[in-house]
Amino acid sequence: MPERAGTDDGRLFEYPFDFEAYIQERMKEIDDWDERRFAKTVLLDGLLRVMRVTEEKYRRLEERVYSEIENEISRYAIQSTVISRGDYDPTNTTLFPICMDDLAPPAPDLASVLETAGQGDACPLETRYFRCDAAACRRLGERAVFRGSIQTDQGSCPARFRLTRARRYRDALSHLYDLFLYNAIPWTTVNSCYLDKFFDLSLEAVEEEPGPDAKWLGFQVDLEEWEQFAQPDQIPLWNLEEISFSSKDFVMPCIDSRDYEHELPIAEFGEENGYLVERNTEITGIRREPGRILLRSPSETFENWVGYRVVPGPSTHSLRYADPVVSNRKKQTFLSSCINHLGGRLHTRADLFRRVEELEIQEYIRVKGFSLLDADADCPPLDDMNWFAKDELFPLDKRRILYIEFTANDPSCYLNDAMVQFVVSQIQLDEGEYRCTGVLV
């Protein structure tokens, strides 16, 4: 429910006023007890009851207005966090692994590792999370190759290792974007401040190949200045769960006499959640109605169609889930709900600040100001969290620059500059005529 104007108790007045206490105080000024009894009957039993009925009707009207313009997109807010693999709680119904294979990664096979070394599809030996800021991660990606060795039962072999951003998490984010488009759900930038800090470590080359009968024992790599930030056995979680569903016994034929309408049974999964249907060649249309999703298909029956449940409510922190949950949820206010409902956009300073303040970033950063610069102005590079949704129609380098300045609440927090990326990426979606960038000052 959007945040409301006025008092917290929803009274008719903009300030708290207790009519009953006021009437009781005023009646004490009546000396005649009979008149006081009569006043109590008229005021407390009559006027006060009218006031309460009026307040209740006003509250119901207010609820109706807010419910009509409530933003349905809030059901599809994506939340994420990072935990140690051994701390994963399978009974937690709000946070799930982005990749289920992370729970039991396969042991490296020496033959496969050597065969794919240096190739684009090289087998990752390990995935490491780097607890450092986005600038350090950018330098890490540019450095890429590190020296080390592999250990076998026949001895140690000098080797070179390569670090690349974990492809499976980037693929999962790109797939989520395609799901939103396929299901006709407006896309909102996902805060990938955790996902962008996962790097796959793979073998680039060995200087001396081990014998054909050698067995893999392990490896060592010198990550230089980044060693202090590297954490193995970390996995990311988000509030997206894969589900499967099958057709019911009764289906409704469409008017064209060729297709059928199948109902996705969302009641058993929770009607308060958001739902995405996996792309399927057998599905020719998706329609949402209160309490159900109707899928149009020429198939009369089906089984194990794939969908995804988005749990929008506050995520539950299980034991040892220490890192905070980040989200792309927007704080709903009456003004923002009206603007989203009507589809308008106010190109003003106040509206820009409002859109930034709607994002859940106040714990980390706050907007300080902004300025418009010429297209050829020298601005610091900033990675776009919507890298998979580039605007190829109009080149970015020809647009004027919307330069946003931020301040950090805690300068020591390693997520600050990633939060700047998140905000600027979302503003870039809204402000297509500008090239948006930002900086911490």
N, C-alpha and C positions, 0 to 999 in steps of 0.2 A: 504494500500500500504506500502511495507517495507520502512524502513528508508534508504536513499541513501547516497552513498559516494560522495564526491566532494562538490560543492557549492550548496546553497539553490536554485539558479535560474536555475540550470541545464545547464549551459553553457559548452562549449567544454573545457574550461581551468579550472584548479584547483583554480584559483584566479579570482576575478571579474575584467573584463576588458571591458571598454566602447569604442568600435571601433569608433562610430560616433563622440564622444567627442574628441578622439585622432586625427581623420582625420581633424576635424574642427580646432583644435589647430595647426596642422602642416601646414594647408593651409594658415594660417595667416602669415606664413614666406615667402610666395610667394608674391613679390611686384607687379609683373605685373598682372593687373586685368584680362586681357584676359586669361592668363595662369591659374589664379586662377579659373575662370569659367570653363575652360576645365578640370582642375583637379577635380573640384566638380562633373562634369558630369561623369567622369570616375570612381572616387573613391566612391562617395556617391550613385550614381544611378546604378553603376555597381558592384564594389567589395563588397560594404556593402550589397547589395541585395543577392549576392552569399553567403556571410557569414550568413545571416539570414535564407536562404533556407537550408544551411548546418546544422545550429543549430536546425532547425525544424525537419529535417530528423533524426538527432542524438537523439532528444528528443523522437520521435516516436519509434525509435529502442530501446531506453532505456525503454520506457513504455511497449513495447512488451516483452522484456526480463523479466522484473519484473512481468508482468501479468502471464507469463507462469509458474513461480515458486512461485507465491503468495500462502501463506499457507491458505488452505481452513478451517483449524481448528479454525481460528480466528472467524468464524461465530458462533462457539459454546462456546465462552468464557462465563463463569457464573459469574454474579455480584450479590452482596447482600449488604443489609444495614439493620438497625433496626430503627423503628420509634415508636412513641406513637400511640396506636390504634385509638384514636380520631382524629389524624392528617392524616389518610389514605386518599389519593386522588384517587378516582376511575377513574378520567379522565387522569391520568398519564399512558401513553401507553408504558412505558419502565420498570416499576417496579410493581410486583404483589405479593400478599401474598403467602407464601409457602403453608399455609393451610387456605383455605377460611373460615373455621369455626372460625378462630381467630377473625374475624370481629364481630361476635356475639356469644361469648361462652355461652353455656347453663348454667342456674343457677343450683347450686348443689341441689340434692334431698337428704334429710336426710336419708331416708330408704336405698337408693342405696349406699350412703357414708358409712353407718354403715355395710351394708352387705358385701361390698368389702374391708373393712379396713384390711390392712396388707397383702392383696393378691397381686400377681404380676400384675393383671389387675385392681388395685385399681383406682377408679374414681379420676382424679386430681381435686383438689379444685381450683387451680390457677396455672398459669405459671408465673414465675418471671425471669427477666433478671438481671444478676449480673455483674455490671460494675466494674469488677476487673480483674486482670491478670490471666493467665492460671494456674499458680501455686496455687493461692488462690481457683480457681474453683476445682482443683484436691483435695485440702484439704477438700473443702466443700463436694465433693462426698464421701470422706472417712468418714467424720463425720456423714452424712446422717440423723440421727434421732434427732429431737428437741422437746422440751416441749412447751405446749401451752394449749389452751382450745377451745371448741366449744360453741357457744351461741345459745340457743333455747328460745322459749317463756316460757319455764318452768325453765330457769336458765342456769348457766354455768357449763360445765362438763370438768374436767381436761383431757387432751389427749396428745398423742404423734404424731408427724407428721414426714413424711419422704420426703426427697428431692432426686430426681433422674433426670438425664439429660432428657430433653424433648424427649420422644420416637418418637413422630410424625415427628420431624425435622430430627432425625437420620434415620428414615424409609424413609423420602423423599429423603435424600441424597443417601441412599443405592439403592432406586428405580431409581434414576437418573443414577447411575453407571450401573445398568442393562439395562436401555434404551440405553446408549451409546454402550454397547456390542451388543445389539440386532440390532441396526442400523449401526453397523460396523464403528463407529466413535471412533478414538483413545481417550482414557481417559486421561485427565489432572487433577491433583489434584485441587479440589474446595477449595477455601479459606473459611473455616468454622469458622473463628475466632469469628463471632457473634453467630452462631448456637450453638457452644459448651458452650455458657454461659447462655443458657436457661435451667431452671430446673422446673420440675413439682412438686408441693407440694400436697401430698396426706395424708390422715389420716392413721396412723399406728395402733393405738388402743385408746380406751377410758377407763378411770379408772372407771367411773360411767356412765352407759348407760342411756340416757334420756327415758322418758316414751314413750309408743307407739303412743301417740297422739301429741307428741312434733313437733314443726315446726322449721325449720332451719332459723336462723337469721344471722349467720356469724361465724367467728373464729378468734383467735389470736394465733400467734406463735412467740416465741423468737428465732431469728436467730443468737443471740450472736454477735460475731465479724463480721459476714457477713451482719448484718442488715443495715449497712451504705451503702452497695453496691446494695442491693435488690431494684429492680424497677418493680412494677406491671404494667399491661396494656401496655406492649411493645410487638411488633410483628415484625418478620423478613420479609423482602421482597427480592425477586430476580427477574431476568429478564427472567423468564420462565413462559409462559402462556399456559394453556390448551386450545386446540381448537378441534372442531369436524368437520367432513366432510362426505359427502355422495357421492355415485357413480353418474357419469354423464349418460346421456341417451345412449351414444355410447361408447362401450368398444371394445378393440382390443383382439381377440382370440390369444392365444399363439400357437406356432407351434406344440405343443404336442396335441392340440385339446381338452385338458382337463381343462386348466386354462385360466384365462382372465387377462389382464393388465389394471389396473385402474390408472388414473392419479390424483395425489393429487394436487388440484388447489392452488398452493402457491402464484400465482400472486395477488390474492385478499388479502393475508396476508402480502405481501412484499417479493420480491425475494432476498433482501439483508440479510434476516434473516436466521438462521439455523433452521432445522426442524427435529424433532424426532417423530417416529411413535410408538404408544403404542403396546406392545406385544399383538398379536392376533392370535388365532389358525387358523383363516381363511386366514391369510397372509402367503404365502409360500416363498416370495422373495421380496426384496426391491432394486430398482435400481435408482440411481440419475443421472439426465441429466441436462444440463443448463436450468434453468427456470422451472423445473418440477421434480416430484418424481413419479416413476412408481411402483405400488404395484401389485404383482402377487398373484392371489387368485382363487380357484375353484368356488367361488361365482360370479354369473353374476351381481348381484346387492347387494348393502349394504347401510346402513345408520348409521350415528352417530358413525363412527369409530373415535377413539381418537388419537390425536397427540399433539405435544407441539411445540410452537414457541419460539425460543431463540432470543432475541433482542440484537444484539452484539454491537450496537452503544453506544455512551456515554449516560449514564442514566440521565434522567431529574430529578432535585431536585425540588419537589413541596414545597409549603410553610410549614415551620417547619420540613422539612426533614434535621435534623441537623447533623446526623452522616455521616461520609464519606462512599462512596461506595467502597467496596473492590472487587477485581477481580482476576481471574486466567489467564487473558489475558497476552500474552507474547509480548514484544516489537519486532516487526519484523525488522530485518536487512537483508541485502543482503546475508551475510554469513550464518545466521541462516536459511533463506529460502532455500539456496542451500543445507545445511546439511540435513534439513528435507525432501527436495525433493529427494535427493539421498539416504537417509536412513542410512547415516554413522554416526559415533560418534568418536570424537577426545578425547582420554583419556589423556588430558594434564591439567596442572594447569590453563592455559589461558582459555581453553574450559569450565572448571568447573566454573570459575569466570564469563564467558560470560553467561552461563545458569542461574546463580543466578541473574545477572544484568538484564536479560531479563524479570524477574518477576516484577510485580508492587509493590515493597516493599521499594523503595528508600526513600519514605517519612518517613518510620519508622526505618528501619535497613539497615546496609551495611555489606557485608562480609569482614572480616579482614584477615582470613587465614584458613588453614586446615592442618590436619596431619593424618597419617595412624597409627592406634594402633592395638595391638594384640587383639584377640577375647576375652581374659579374662581380658582386661583392665577395670578399674572401671570408668564408665561414668554415668552422671546423666540421669534419665529416661526421655523419651520424648514421648508424645502421638502422634500417627500416624493419620493424617487426612484421610488416606485411610485405616481405620481400617476394612472396609468391603471387602477389596481386598487383603487379606493376601497371601503371598507366602508360601504354605504348602509343596512345593517340597523339598526345602532346608531350614533347620532350621536357623533362624537368629543368634542364639547364637553361631554358629560355624563359622561365617564369621568374617573377619577382620573389624575393625571399621573405618569408615570415619568420623572424628571428625572436624566439621566446627565451626569456631568462628565468632561471629557477634558483631558489635557495634551498639548502639541505638542512633539515632539522637536526640530524646527527651526522656531521661530516665524516665520521669514521665508518658509517654503514656502507658495505660493499655493493649494495643494491641501488644506491642513489642514481648513478648515471644510467642504469638500466631502466629506472622509473622515468627518467627524462626521455629515453628512447620510446617507451610505451606511450607517454602522453603525446609526444610529437607525431608518432605514427598514427594515433587516432585522430589528431587534428588534421593530419595530411589527408585522411579519408574524407573529412568534411570540407576542407578548403582546397578544392582541386585547382584553383587559379594561381595558387602560390606553391613555392617549394619551401616546405617547413623544416626548420631545424631548431635546435635548442642547446643550451649550455648551462652548467652550474656556475654561479658566480658567488 
